[in-house]
Amino acid sequence: MLYRERLPARQGNAELVLLHGWGASSDCWRSALPQLRQHFNVTLIDLPGHGRSQSHRVSSVDEFIADIMAHAPARAIYLGWSLGGMIAARIAAQFPERVSALITVAANASFVQREGWLDAMPVATYEDFAERFASNPKRGLRRFDALQGKLMPSLLGEAETQLQLLGWLSELDNRDTVSSLGIPVMALFGADDALVPGGAAQALASLNSSVEIVELKNSGHLPFVTEPVAFWQAVLEFCRPHALESGEAIHYLDKRQVAESFSRAANSYDSVADLQRRVADQLATRLPPESGRALDLGSGTGYSLPALNAVTQSVVAMDLAEGMLAYARSQADRQAEHWVCADAEDLPLADDSVDLVFSSLAVQWCENIAAVFAEAYRVLKPGGRLLVSTLGPKTLFELREAGRAADDATHVNRFLPRADLEDGITRSGLQLVEWREVSEVLEYDTLRELMAELKRLGAHNVNRDRGMMGKQALRRFIAAYESYRQANGLLPATYQVWYLALTRPLE
């Protein structure tokens, strides 16, 4: 299956799709993501046979492009490096209505020399490398690394598919494609590129006079590695006028703020967590009669540890908030084999190392839900089970609507729609056994009482815009929430609770 990862922006709604080069993976962009997500919703894609798409096979470039477009944003800026840049150019030509701008990096119009196009790799050089890779992929990659300047080691993926994509480098002739492009295009080159000759930049410009050429003097085939500041500055300056129209920003969860918020709430959490305990107890009814090693993912104050210890041989308690782990360890009845402070999107556990993952009201704080499910699949043994309770987007809708009546700021944590979870499950390889929804309505005398409880839980809004609500906005906020007051005189707060049971199939 094609690996796609979408990371929401901290602000704004411009879309950026990144395509890596041959022999690499989407991880080549990781160091730039914090900067890019200041401006863009970023979509990462692994080429077939590469990274986490090693098992994904396609018959042609066009089939791969169709796979990309089936999962890509409706409209986006595309940035592609080397082979990824050549593919991105094809996408821009085939789907101009879905590409607002194109950036190619160290990408020639034709990777190999052709009649009328000599600013490229000699065919004999390419064929020698292709033969080396076909006979000994590891040795071939070492040769490729040398040509790139040994700055970023290539990754051996699924050799047969990588060889197929190596063939694309010789087959793709984008001269007509580049000539036909009517969208904004920037082509970035490294002056010392051993794979793309220096004359390729001007040759590319001769195909389409509107293409903006940028050459980084101290770079080779990896300008985003050798000159990252200059490279990304050029990218951002080019993108600024070509970003999508403004609209409602996709939310961003500051993990550091989430951890600090729950750490501060650790001592008061259990005193007000009636709903959380009820949901955890309900999820615990799905526990198997006995199991081996379990992971309590988002263990919080350790409330579920006794239930897990009763049916498992050992439990690893893991939470993002150090304060929660410290509180749980201080409770005599809450025992764990290991206490681990970590992110559910990046589990510090070995492959196939647990029989059960139990997670109650935790994964809603994860923005990359696909990574959560992928990590759960990775650490689960074949046949292992994942039990999850989480919150849907209708949670606290009364609070959200009242906030909208007050001002344009974000006043309620936003939770992912079902489609995003289903997509993450499908791509992870996990099998969904059960999905059950329950609506829980809590009642309060006053809005102040509700807000105080959320704060004591550490669950007050971590997506909020900075700054205090003004007096007039506060009055509108209170008045709007009062419109939900029920016949019994109480204010409702609705929680959309989802219970999921999943398994990792036997292999």
N, C-alpha and C positions, 0 to 999 in steps of 0.2 A: 504494500500500500504506500502511496506517495505520502511522505512526511511533510506536514505543513504546521507551522507554529505561528500564532497571531498574538502579538503583544500590544495591549492598548497604550495609547498616548497618555502622557500626564496632562496635556492640555491640547486643544485643537482636535480636528478630525481629518487632517490630511493623511492619505494612505500611501505607504511606501512598501513595495515588494522587492526583496533582495534575492538575487540568484547567484550562487557561487560558481567557481570554475571547476574544470575537470581535475579529479584527484583530490578535491577538498570536500568540505561540507558546510552547512549553514553556520557551524561554530566559528568560522573565520570572521564572522561579523560580531561576535559576542562582546568584544571589548568596546565597540562603538554603540551598543544598544542603549546604555544610559543617556548618552547625548542625543541619539536619534529619537528616543521616546519623549524627549522634551517637546518634540514637534510633530511626530508622526505615530499613527498606528502602524506597526511594523509587521509584515508577513514574511516569515522565513520559509524557504522551500529547499529540500535536499533533492539533488538530481538523482535519477534512477541509478541504482548500484552504488550510491554514495551515502555516507552518514547513516541516518535512520530510514533511508529509502532503499537499503541494500537489497531487499527482496522484491522491489518494485521493478517490473519489466515492461518495456514498451517496444513497439515495432518500428517507430519512426519519430522524428522530431515533431511532426505535426500531431501525432498521438499524445506525445508528452505535453505539448502546448495545450491541447484540449483538456488534459488532466489538470493542468495549472489553472486554466480559466474556469473550470468547474468549481474551484474552491477559492478563487481570487476575489478581492473586493470588486465592487461594481465599476469603480474607476480608481486608478492609482498611478503614482509615479513608479516606474520600473528602473531599478539599478542592477546591472549585471556585470560580473567580472569575467573576462576571458570568454570561455564557452558560454557562460551564463549571459554575458553581454550580447553575444551573437544570437542566442535564443530570445533574449528580451527584444532585440531589434525585429525579429520575426513576429513576435507577439504584437509589437506596435504597428507593424504593417498589416497584420491580419485583423486586429481588433482596435483600430484607431479611436473608436468611441469609448474604449475602456482604458486607454492610456493617455494620461494628461501630459506626461513628459517622459523622456527616456534619457538615461545616463548609462553609457558603456564605459567600462574600465579595462584597459589593456586588451581591447577586443578589435581585431582587424575585420575588414569587410570580407576577406578571405584569409583563413589561417595559413594556407599553403599557396605557393606561387601558381599563377595561371597565366594564360595568354592575355597580355594587357594588364597584368597585375603582378609586378615583380617585387613590390615592397611587402614581402611575406616570407615565410619559412620555405626554403627549397624542398621540393617534393622528396628528394633523396634523403634529406635529413629527417623529415617526418616519417618516411617509411622505415628507416633504420630504427628510430625510436619505437614505432608501432610493433616492429618485429621483436625488439628486445622485450617489450612489455608482454607480448603474446607468449613468448617462450619462458619468461621469468618475470612475473608482475612486480615482485619486490625489487629486483634489480632495475627494472624499468622505471619504477617510481624514484629510485635514488638518482637516476640520470635526470629525471624531470626536476627533482629538487635542486640539482646542481644548476640547471638552466634558470630556475627561478631565483637563484642566489642563496639557497638553503635557509631562507628566512622563515618558512612555514612548512614543516614536513607534510608531504602528501599522505593520504590515508588509503590503505588498501581496503577496498570494499568488496563487492561481488565482482570478481575479476572478469567474468564473461560479459556482464553488463557494462563495466567500465571500458572494456575493449570496444564494445559497440559504440559507446559515446565518444571514444577516441576517434572512431571512424567518422562521427559527425563533424569533427574538427576539419577533416579533409573534404567532406562532402559539402558543407555549407558554403554557399557563395552568396553573400549578402549585398553585392554591388547594386543590383536592381532594387533590393529592399531599401537600402540606405537612400538611394536616389528618390524613391517614392515617398519618403516620410515627410509629412506636413506638420507634425507636432514639434514642439521644442525638443532639441537634442543636444546633449553635451557629451563629448568623447574625451575621456581622460587617458593620458598615456604617460609612461615613465620613459625618460630620455635614454636610460641604459637597459631597456628591456631586451633580453636575449631571445625572447620568443616572438616578439612583434618588432620588426625593424623600425628605426627612427623615421623613415620616409612614409610609413603607413599613415601617420597623422595627417600630413598634407594631402596624401592620396585620397584619404577618406573625405577631407574637406572638398576636394575637387568633384566628388560625387554629388554633394548637396551643400550649397554655399551657406545654408542657414545653420549648419551644424557648428556648434561652439567647440573649439578645440582648446584643451588645457593640457599643457605638458609640464610635468614635475621633473625638474632638472636632476634631482638626487635620487631618483627612484628607478627601479626596474619593473618587473612584472607584477610587483605587489606594492603599489604606491600607498595603499591604505595601511600598510604595515611600516614602510620605511619613512613616510612623511604623513603621519595620521592627522596632524593639526592642519596642515595646508590642504590635504585631501578633503577632509570633511568640511572645512571652511568653504572650499570651492563648491562642494555638493550643496551645502545649505544656501549659499548665495544664489546658486542656480535655481534651486527648488522654490525659494521664497515667492517669486511672482507666479509660479505654476502650481502652487498647492490648491487643493480643492476648496470650493466655497466654504465659508464658515458655517457652522451649525452646532448642534448640541455635541459637546465633547464626550468622548467615551471616557468612563471613569478610570481613575488610577488608584490603586491601593498601595499606599506607602507601607511596606512590610515592617520597616523599623518603627513606624508610628503604631502599627497594629500590635507589635510585640510589646512596646512600652505601655500602651494603653491597657493591655491585659495583665501585664506585670503589676501595674499600679492597682489593678482591681482584684488581685489574687486573694487578699485577706477578706474582702467583702463579698466575693463572688457567690460562694455557697449560700449565703444568707438570703439572697434574692433570686437564685437560679431555679425557681420552681419549674418553669417550662423546660429549661435545659435538662434538669434531672428527669423529668417526665419523658422527654424525647429519648434520652440515653437509655432509660429503662425499657422503653418500647423497642428500641433498636436491639437491646440485649436479648429480647425474646427470640431473635433470629440466630443467636449464637448456636453453634453445633454442640452436641452433647459432650464432645471432647475434641481437643485439638493439640497440636504440638506447640510451636512458638508463635506468639501473637505480637502484633504491633498495634499499640493504642496511639493512633495518629491524631494529634491535637488533643492530648490527654488532659490538658487544663489542670484543674485541681486534683485530678486522679479519681474522680467520683466513680468511674466505671472499672477501676482496677480490681476491686473485690470480685465483681461478676466475671471478669476475664480470668482472673487467677483460679476461679472455681472450675473452669472447663479447659484450661490450657496448662502446659508444662512450664512455660515461662512467658513473661511479658516484657516488651520494650516500651517504655513510656516516652513519647516524643512530642515536643511542643515548641512553637516558635518563641514563646515568652519564657525567659529564664525565671521570672518571678513566679509564674504558675508552677514550674517544675520544683522550685525551692519550697513552695507551700505544700505541694503534694508529698514531697519527701519528708516533711515534718509531721505528716499524719500517720499514726501507727498502723492503721488498718489499710493503708494504701501502699502496696509493695510492688516493686518492679525489679527485673533482673538488671536492667540498665536504664538510666535517665539520660535522654539525649535532647539537646537543644538544636533543632534543625528545621528546615523549610520542607513542607510536603512536596514542593515542586522539584526538590533535589535531595533525595533521601540518601544519607550516608550509610547504606546497608548493602550487603553483597547481593548479587543476583540469586534468585531461588532460595532465599534465606528464611522466609517466614511462611507459616501455614495459613495465617489469618491476619487481615488488616481490618481494624475496627476504628471508625472515625465518626464521632457524633458532634454535629454542629461546629465543624472546623473548616471544611474545605470551601465554605462560602467566602473565606478570607483569602482565597487563592485566585489570582487573576488569570493564570494560565492553567485552566482546568484540564486541558489535554495533557500537560506535563504531569499533573497529579495522577491521572489514570495510567499514563505510560509508566510512571515510576512504581505504582502499585503492581502493575503487571510484571515489571522487572523483578521486584523483590519477592513476589509470591512464588511459591513452588507450583508446578503444574497441578491443577486440581484444587489449589488454594482459593479461599473466599475473601471477598471484600464486602464489608457491611458499612454503609454510609447513611448518615442523616444530614441534610443540608437545607438551606432556605431558598425558596423560589423568589422571583422578582416582584410578586404581589405582597411580599412581606412589608408590614408597616405602610401600606398604601395610604392610609389616612394621614400619616405624618408627611408623606411625600407630597400629597395633593395640597395639604395646608401650607407646606413650604413653597410650592409653586405660586400659591395665591399671595404669598408675602413678598417674594423677590425672585431673582434669577439664580440665586446661589443653590448649592447642593446641600440639603439638610438631612438626607437619609442615605444610609449605605445602600448601594445598588447591587443586586445579586443577578447572576447570570441566568439567561432564559434556558428552558429545557433543551432547545435545539443545540446549544453550545455543549451541554453536558453529553447529549446523545452523540454528537460528533466526536467528542473526546473519547467516549467509550468505544465507539466503532474503530477509531484509528489506533487505539491502544491494543486491541486484540482481546480485551475482556468480553465476557459474555454476560449480558444482562438477564438476570433470572426474575427479578421483581422490581417494579417501580410503583410505589404507593404514595398517594398525596393525602395529607390531613390538614385541615384548616383549624388552627388554634387561635382563639380570641381571648385575650387578657383584658381585664377591665380595671379602670382607675377612676378615682374621684376627680382628680385634676390633671391637667397636662403637665404641671410641675412634677407630680408624683411619677408619671411615666418617664419623663426625661431624667429624673434623679435615679430611677432604677436602671435605665440604660447606662448611665455613667458608672454606677456601682458594678455593673456587669463588665465594664470595659468595652461595651458594644455601642457606645455613642458614635456618631458619624466620623469615620476616618477618611471619607471622601470629601469632607466639607471644604468649601472655599474659605480662605483665611479672612479674618475680620469678624467683628460682632454684628449681629442683626440690629439695625436701627430701631428706634422706638416705634415709628409708624409701621415698619415692616413687622415688628413683633406683635403689635396690636392686630394686624391683618392675619398673622399666623395663628394667634390664639382664637380669633373669631372664626377662621376657617375650620379649625379643628373642632370647635364647639358645635359646628353644624352636624358632626357625627354623634353627638351625645344621644344615647339610647333612651327608650321609654323608662328604663329602670333608673335613669339619672346618672349612669356611668359612661365614661369615655372608653371606646373600644380600641384595641391595638391588635391587628390581625397578623398572624404569622402563617405563611404558606410553607408547610414542612413536607419535605420529600424524604422517603425512605427507599434506599436502593440496596439490592442484594446482587452481587456479581461474582463470577468465578473466572479463574484463569483456566482455559480448557486444557485437558490432558493432551500431551504431545506424543 
